Amino acid sequence: MAEFLNGWKRSCMCAEITEDSIGKRVTLMGWVQRTRNMGGIIFVWLRDRSGIVQVVFNSESLDETIYQVGAEVRSEYVVALRGTVQKRDDGAVNENLKTGTIEVLVDEARILNAAETPPIYIEDNAKDNEAVRLKYRYLDLRKPSLQSTLMMRSKTINTIRNYMDSLGFVEVETPILSKSTPEGARDFLVPSRLHRGAFYALPQSPQIYKQLLMVGGIDKYYQVARCFRDEDSRADRQPEFTQLDVEMSFVEPEDVQAVIEGSFQKVFEVIKGIDVPLPLRRMTWKEALANYGSDKPDTRFGMLIQDVTETVKNCGFSVFEQSAKQEDGIVCAIVAQNAAEDMSRRNIDSLVEFVKTYHVKGLAWHGIQPDGSVRSSFAKFLSEEKIEQLNKQLNLQQGDMAFFIADKKITALTAMGQLRLKLGRQLNLIDQDRYDLLWITEFPLLEWNEDNQRYVAAHHPFTSPMNEDFDLMEKHPEKVRAKSYDLVINGIEMGSGSIRIHASDLQERMFQLLGFTHEQAWERFGFLLEAFKYGTPPHGGFAYGIDRLMMVLTGAESLRDVLAFPKVQNASDLMMNTPSSVDPAQLKQLNISLT
């Protein structure tokens, strides 16, 4: 039968006991990790959030009822123990335990609760199925690695809060029940009982609220904000997530960036003991795309993309020539150094199929074996002079293999960027212990949406164009650059920000570019346009994902590894069995019927 505490209080955590504690009497509480009954002496590993300590039940020094407690306990029983700390015998020291040089000789013990055999192993590196682990997440959370991650997350958020507070920022909570402004990801909708046929939306971000806080004169705002997006899940995406949300008045991009990169510097200092030199490197969107094939480049290794269009435009190989002659065509290449010998035809064929998934027609290749012989998918079409020019431009040496993609510029560069990452991992070129932080700037203001045959905001509809591009907005909208900026770590986009539009007339021009009529703009965003009439300061901000930051800090491969209670790929919660149906009476109250 389970017992109660009856006045017992923990004197310390399990892993807090050291050799300085020898001779002291302690009260410990936690879970049984494992037991060993040696006949007259029972060894129990007791675990709590801090770690593990060995406790000893010795029949020679214990009352029979207390010794029986030690004999009865099993894995995951919850117990309370009292005893004296003693030094282990030299031959019994466990170097793998923080408390491996001491143990606790029990003199009192209580079973606070028994436990059935758990459906998963409560230890790190157990090979349990992830679906089972998530169904029993409350057991999974007992594992040291997950507890360590959640404690690190708490420390990270506190570090960020302390940093923002030190700079005079005001933390303001913004509403969760908000207005649906469909532009971007899908909203989660919440029906209103009091307003028949009307809906709230859960915020995709506090974007509009934080801009209204700037209108309200708050000046420097931040929030550790919960956000919601009804979109397909993936390794670095969940339907609900947490971000640091920041907005400032009377600023230029450099002012916002200085605050944000300072917060990252502080986090890396406190959590990882790493000094991040400031200011961070800047790279324009065009440079990132041209050199890395991505707007979130992994700069921990080289293998930069090279444009060989001019060299091959009259080379005799039709695949290259056709792309070279197109106005928006390109022939680009990367060089995998010292990789030619290991590139079997089967390996190359798999790379060809890989790049095709990124909507390019194929992959050409050309290499020089260590013995000087040439392996190439197209060399027979080129003259020796052209081959020499190509080798010289790419600085191709014996043992190197070059890969080529010919297609529309954005398509080709994007596919080549993905190939670069795949080869970087395959050839072990990426230093996993390195952290590369940089800013990507000067993004396009707009993107063309083929499905709707109109422009959409690349960042969001409140992002300001660069001053020198105002005159291009109606004439050449595709050329307009935004005052926006992303922060990238190791090829992962941490977050985005921008200087906002703060004048009603410019905001209306932006809405017109996005295909909104005057009436539609005022119906959806009238409260913001109205607010802009009453003296709005220039302002800008940034938001970055706490969950993604934790992935980087812990080296996790999925957001599910850094959240207490995550959703799975189809956005369901296996533990709570949600989403789920509701009582028809609840639907009736909300004036909703299901078809």
N, C-alpha and C positions, 0 to 999 in steps of 0.2 A: 504494500500500500504506500502511495506517495505521502511524503511528509511535507510540512511547511517549514519556513525559516525559523519561526519561534525566537526571534531576536538575534539570530546569527547574522553577522555582517562580514562581507569580504574584507580582508585586511590588505590584499594586494592581488594583482593579476598573476597568472601562472608564470609567464616568462619574465616577470619583474624580479623574481627571486634570483639572487646571485650568491657568490661565496661570502659576501659581506653579511648575508642573512643567516649564516650558519649559527645554530644555537637558538635562534628566535622561533617562537611559536606563531604559526600563520593559520588563517582561515581562507580556504580556497573553494571556489564554486565553478562548475563547468560541466563539460561533456566527457564521457569516457571514450578515448580513442581506441585503446586496446588493453587487454589484460593478459598476464602470464601467471598461472598458478604453479608454483614450484614445490608444492607440498609443505605447508607450514608457513610459507612466505608467498605473498601475492603482490606482483608488481602491476601497477595501473598507470597508464599514461593519461593524464588529465589535460583537457584542452579547453582553452577559452580564446577570446579574440586576440590575445597577445601572443599565444603560442602554446607550447606543451611543457609540462613538468612531470617527472616520475614521482609517484607516491607509493609507499610501501606499507602493506598490512603484514605484520609479524605476529604469528599466533602466540609466541612466547611472551610478548609484552602487552597483548590485547585481551580485553574481555571477549568471551566467545561471541556475544551478539554483535560486537563491532567487527570482529574478524569475519563473521558471516556476511556482513554487508559487502566486504571485498570479494567474497566468494560468489556472491549473487549478481554483482554488476556485470553488464555486457556493453558492447559497443553502442554508443549514443545514449546511454543512461545519463540522466542529469543528477549530479551528486554535489553534496557539500561535505568538506573534509576539514578537520583540524589536526595539526601535527607540528612536529619540530623539524626544522631544516637541518640536514646533516650532509657531510661531505661523502661523496661516493668513494668506494675503494678504487685504487688506481686502475685495476683491471676492468672495472665496470664503467669507466668514463665513456660517454657517447659524444664523439666529436661533431656529430650531425645535429645535435640539439643545442640551442642557445643555453639551456639549463643543464647541459650534459655532465657537469662536474658535481652537481648536488642532487639531492632527493629529499622528499618529505616523509618522515616516519609518522604514520597516522596514529592518533589516539582517540579520535571521535569521528564518526561518519554517519551520514544520512543519505538515503536515496530520495531525492526530491521528485523524481518521475522516472518510470521505466520507459523503455522504448522497444518497439518491434524492430525486426531486422529491416534496415532501410532498403528501398528499391534501387539505390545507387550507392557507390562507394564514396565515403566522405574523406577523400584524399585527392590531392593534386595529381594530374597525369593519369587518372583513372580513365579507362576506355569506354565509358558509358555513352550510349547514344544521346546526341544532343537533344532530341525531342523528349526523351525520358528525363534528362536533366532539367529541361525547362518546365516540364509538367510538375516536377518536384523541386522547383526553384528554391523554396525555403530550406531544403536540405542542401542543395548545391551551394547556397550562400554560406554554409558553414566551412567551406573549403578555405584554407589559408590564402590562396591566390586571389580569390574573389573578395575576401574580406580586406586584403591588402589593397586591392584596386579601389574599393569603395572608400577606404580611409584616405588613400591618395587623392581621390576625387574631392573629398571633403576638404582636405588640406589645400588643394589647388584652388577651389572656389573661395576659400577664406583668404588665400594669398591675393587673388584678384580683387576681392572686396576691399581688403586693407589697402591695396595699391590705389584703387579708384578713390577711396575715401581720403587718402593722403593728398590727392590732387584737387580736392574740393568738389568732387562730383556728388550729386544727390541721387540716392536710389529711390526710384518711384515705381510702384506697381501699377501696371496698366490692365484694363479689363480683359477677361478671358471670353466673356460673351460679347461679341463684336458684330460688325456689319460685314456682310459678304461683298467683296469687291473683286469679282472674278477676273483676274489678270495674272497668269502664271499657273501655279499648281492648283489643284482642286481644293475647295474648302470643305471642312467638316461642318455640316449644318446641324443646328439645334432648334427644333420646333418650339414655338412659344405657346404656352397654354393660355396666357392672358390676352394675346394678340392673335386672334384666329387667322390662320393661313400665313402668318409671318414667321420668319426664321432669324435666329442669330447665326453667326459663324464663329468657329474657334479661330483665333488669330494665327495666320501663317508667320507673322512676326508683328511686333508692336510698331511697325513702320509709321503709320499715320498718327498714332497717339504720340510717338516721340517727337514728330514734327510739330504737333499741336502744343507739346510741352515747350518747344522753343518759341512758338508764338506767345505762349503764356509767360515767357521770361525766366524759365527755370535755368537756362543758360548752359549747364553741364549736367547731363542726365546719364544714369546707367541703370541696368537691371539685369539680374540673372533670370532670364525670361523663359517660360515654357511656351513652345510653339507647336503648331499642328499643321500637317499637310497630308491630304488624302492622295497619296501617290504610291506607286509600286515600291516595295521594299527592296533593298540590296545590302551588301555588306556594310556600306558606310551611310545607310539611310534608314530611319525609322519614322513611323507616322507621327510620333510625338518626340520632341527633342528639346534640349536646353541650350541656350546661347547667351553669351554676354552681349548685351545690347547697349550701344553708346550713341549719344547725340550731343553736339556742341554748337554753340552759336558764335558768330563772328570769326569763322575759321576758313582756312584754305586746306587743300588736301594734306600738305606737309604737317599741319598742326594735328589733324586727326591721326595720321600715321605715327607721329611721335608718341602719342598717348598709347596707341594700341601696341606698337612694338615694345614700348616700355613694359607693358603688362606681360608680354611673352618673355622678355628678359628676366623679369622678377620671378615668374613661374619656373623657368628653367634653372634659375639660381637656387630657389628654395627646394624644388622637387628633385632635380637631377644633379645639383651641384655643378652646373655648367654655366660658363660666362658667355653670353651671346653679345658679340660686339655690335654697337649701334653707331650710326644709322644702318638699317638693313639695305642690302643691295636692291636697286630698282631695275626693272626690265619692262619695256613696253610690250603690249599685246602682240604687235607685229613681230618684234624680235623673238618673243617666246614661240610663236607659231613657226617662224622661219627656221629657227635653230633647233627647236625641240618638238615641233608638231603638236603642241599642247598649250593651253592657257594656264595650266598648272604643272609646269615642268619639274621633273626630278633632276636637279642639278648636281647630284652626288657623283655622277660619272659623266664622261665626255660623250664620244660618239655623236657629235652634232650633225644635223642634217645639212647637206650641201646642195645648192642649186646648180645643176649641170646643164640647164636648158640650152644656153648659148653654145656650149661645146658640142652638143649632139644634134642641134637643129637640122643639120644637113649631113648626117652621118651615114645614111643608107639603111638604117633600121627603122621601118615604117612606124612601129609602135612609139618610138621616141619622137620621130619627126611630126607625127600627127598632133601629139600633145604640145610640142614646141611651137607649132604654128597657130594654135588656138590662143585667143586673146587672154583667157584666164587659165591657160594650161601651164604645166610645169613638169619637168623631169627632175626628180630629187633623188639623193643618194645618201647612204650612211656606210661607214667602213667599220667592220668588225676586225680589229687588229689581232693577228696571230690566231685566227679562227678557221682559216681555209682547210687545214688538215683534218679538223674535227667535223667539218660540214659534209656529212654524207648526203647522198641524193635523197634519201628518205627524209632526212632532217630538213633539207631545203624545200622539198615538196610540202612538208607540214607547214613551213613558214608561208609558202604561196597560198595555201588554203586559209591560213590565219588572216592574212591581209585582205583577202577577198571578203571577209565578214565586215570589213569597214568600207565596203562599196567601191573598191577599186577593181580594175579588170584583172590585174595580176602582178607578179613580182619578177623582175629580171635580176640576174646575178652575174658577178664577174670577179674572179679571184686569181691570185698568184700562189701556187703551191710553194712549200719550202724549198723544193728543188728547182724552182724557177719556171715550171710549166704552168700554162694558163688553163683554167677551167671557167667557162663562160657560157651563158645561154644566148649570147648575141654577138660575140666577137667575130664570128664568120661573116657578118654583114658589114663590118667596119674595116676601113683601111688601117694599115699598121700605124700610119701617122695619127689617125683619130684615136686609136687605142692608146698611143703614147701620150696624146693630149689629155685624155681622160685619166690615165694613171697619174700624170703629173698634177692635174688639178686636185685629185683626191689624195695625193701623196701615198699612193698604193705601194706597199712594200711586199717583199716575199713573205708569204704566210698570211697575208690579209685577204679578206673577202668583202666585196662591196655588194650592196643590194640597191635596186633602183625601182622607183614607182613613177609611172607617167599617167597623169590624169588632170582633172581640174584642180586648181591650186589648193583650195581648202581641203578637198577630199584627199588628195595625194599626201599633203603634209600631215593631216590627222592620222591617216593609216600608217605613214612612216613613223610618226611619233609613238604609236602603239607597238610597232615592230621594234623600235629602239628600246622600249621598256622591256619587251619580252626577251630580246637578246641580252640586255643588261642583266636580267635575272639569270638567264640560261648560262651566261658566261661568267657569272659571279663577279660582275664589275661594280656592284653597289656595296658601299661600306655601310653596313647595317647599324653601326655605332655612331654614325655621323648625322648631324641635324643641320640641314640647309634651309634657312628662312630667307624669303625674299618677297618683294612687292611686284605685282604685275599691274601696269598702269595703261592708260589711254585705250581702254576697250572701245569697240564700236558702241554708239548709243543705241542703235536699232539692229534687229535681225529680221530677215524676210521669212515669213511663215508660208510655206507652200500650200498647206491645207486650206488656210483662210485667205490666201492671196493678199496679204497685207503685212505691214511692218509691226513687229511687237518689240517691247522694250527689252534690251539685252540684260539690263540690271533690274530696274523697275520704273514705272512711269513718272516718278518724281525726281529722277536723276538729271542733273544739269548738264547740258552740252558744254564743251570747252568754248570759252569766249570767242576764240578766233574762228569757230565753226558755226556760229549763229547763222551767217548768211547762206550756209549750205543746207539748212534744215529742209526747206521746200524744194530747192533745185536738185541737190544731190544728197538725199538723206542717208544713203549707204556710206558716205564718206565722213559723216559727223562722228566725232570722237566724244566720249563721255568723260566727265570728271569723276571717274570711278576707279576703284583700286581693290585688288584681291591680295590677301596674304597667303602664301603657299609654304608648306613645310614638306620636304621630301616627296614632292609630287602629289600632295594632298591639299586641296583647297580648304584652308581653315575658315575663311570668311570673306565677306565682301563689304564694301562701303562706297560712299560717294558724297560729293557735295550736292545738296538738293536744290531744286528750283524753289525760289522763295517769292516770285512775283506771279500774280494771276495771269497776266497776258502771256508770259512765256510758258506757263503751265498749260494754258489753253492751246497754244501752238503745238505743244507736245501731244496733247490729247488728239488734236486733228491729225497729226502724223500717224497716230495709232489707229485711226479710223473711227474715232468717236465724233458724233455730232455734238454741237453745243449743248443740246438738250440731254444727250446721253451722259456727257461729262458731268453736267450739273446734277443729274439724277444720282450718279454713283459717287461723285466726289464733291458735291456741292458744299458740304460742310468745310472741306479743306480750302476750296476756292474762295468761299466766303471769308474764312479766317485770314487768308492772305491779303484781304483788303485793309486790314487794320494794323498795318505796321509789322511786317515779319522780318526778323533779322536774317542775314545770310547764315546758313547753317549746313552742317554735314555730320555724318556719323559712320558707324561701322558695327558689324555684328559677326561674332565668330562662334563656332560650335564647340561647346564644352565637351560633348561626347567625342567628337573627332580629335580634339586635343588630347583626351585621355587615351584614345587609340595610339596616338604618336608616343605619348609618355610611357605607356605600358608595353608597346610593341604588339598590341592585340591586332588580330586580323579582321575582327568584326565588332560592330557596335554592341552586339549582344554580350560581348565579353566585358564591357565596361559599364553596363546598366544593371541596376538591381533587379528590375522586372521587365525584360524586353519583350517585344513582339517578334514573331517569326516571319518568314518570307511573305506569307499571305496576310500579314498585319493582324494575326490572331494571337491571343494570349492563351497558351496551352494550359497554364496553371489555373486561371480563372474561368477558362472555357468561354472567352468572349471574342468577338461580339456574339450576343445571344438574343433569342426572341424575348419579348416582354409580354406582360399580361395585356389581353385585349382591352381591359378597362383603362389602362394607361394610354393606349392609342386613342381611345374614344375621347378622353380628356383633352388630348392634343388635336382633336379633329382630323385624325389621320386614319385612312383605311389602306390596307395592303391589297394589291392586285397580283 
